[in-house]
């Protein structure tokens, strides 16, 4: 699964994207964020307030309880403002 990071999420993690294979028990966006937070200090920092970071599964906005099975790409980004 390809993970893509944008804006300050990318800056905190230190990379724009990566290929990862989460364990089978990681079933939702929330599970994935929790698993990522355990991967190191930079991930814990990027996801220190998981309610702030938004996700998209295969380029479609996703809620935290969205299932990730079968996803080829999951993107994480901060909230956007219009204007």
C-alpha positions as CSV (number, residue, x, y, z in Angstrom):
1,X,0.0,0.0,0.0
2,X,1.3,3.4,-0.9
3,X,1.1,6.1,1.8
4,X,1.4,9.7,0.7
5,X,1.9,12.6,3.1
6,X,1.2,16.3,2.4
7,X,2.1,19.7,3.9
8,X,3.2,19.6,7.5
9,X,2.4,15.9,7.8
10,X,5.1,15.3,5.2
11,X,7.5,17.8,6.9
12,X,7.1,16.0,10.3
13,X,7.5,12.5,8.9
14,X,10.4,13.6,6.6
15,X,9.2,11.9,3.4
16,X,6.5,12.5,0.8
17,X,5.5,8.9,0.4
18,X,6.4,5.3,1.1
19,X,5.2,1.7,0.5
20,X,4.2,-0.2,3.6
21,X,2.3,-3.4,4.4
22,X,0.4,-2.9,7.6
23,X,-0.4,-6.0,9.6
24,X,-3.8,-7.6,9.0
25,X,-5.4,-6.2,12.2
26,X,-5.0,-2.7,10.8
27,X,-8.4,-2.4,9.2
28,X,-9.4,1.2,9.3
29,X,-7.9,4.7,8.8
30,X,-7.9,5.0,12.7
31,X,-6.1,1.7,13.0
32,X,-3.5,2.8,10.4
33,X,-2.8,6.1,12.2
34,X,-2.3,4.2,15.5
35,X,0.0,1.7,13.8
36,X,2.0,4.5,12.1
37,X,2.3,6.4,15.4
38,X,4.2,3.4,16.8
39,X,6.7,3.4,14.0
40,X,8.8,6.2,15.4
41,X,9.1,9.6,16.9
42,X,8.5,11.4,13.6
43,X,5.2,9.5,13.0
44,X,4.1,10.1,16.6
45,X,4.7,13.8,16.1
46,X,2.9,13.9,12.7
47,X,-0.1,12.2,14.2
48,X,0.0,13.6,17.7
49,X,-3.6,14.9,17.3
50,X,-5.1,12.3,14.9
51,X,-8.4,14.2,14.8
52,X,-6.7,17.0,12.9
53,X,-5.2,15.0,10.1
54,X,-7.5,14.1,7.2
55,X,-7.2,11.0,5.0
56,X,-8.1,10.0,1.4
57,X,-8.3,6.4,0.2
58,X,-7.6,6.1,-3.5
59,X,-8.1,9.9,-3.9
60,X,-11.5,10.0,-2.1
61,X,-11.9,11.7,1.2
62,X,-12.3,9.1,4.0
63,X,-13.7,9.1,7.5
64,X,-11.6,7.7,10.4
65,X,-13.6,4.5,10.5
66,X,-13.3,3.8,6.7
67,X,-12.0,0.4,5.9
68,X,-8.6,0.3,4.2
69,X,-8.7,-3.2,2.8
70,X,-7.9,-3.2,-0.9
71,X,-6.7,0.4,-1.0
72,X,-3.8,1.1,-3.3
73,X,-3.1,4.6,-1.9
74,X,-3.9,6.4,1.3
75,X,-3.0,10.1,1.6
76,X,-2.7,12.1,4.8
77,X,-3.0,15.9,4.9
78,X,-3.9,18.7,7.3
79,X,-7.3,20.4,7.0
80,X,-7.7,22.7,4.1
81,X,-9.3,26.2,4.2
82,X,-10.9,27.9,1.4
83,X,-11.0,31.6,0.6
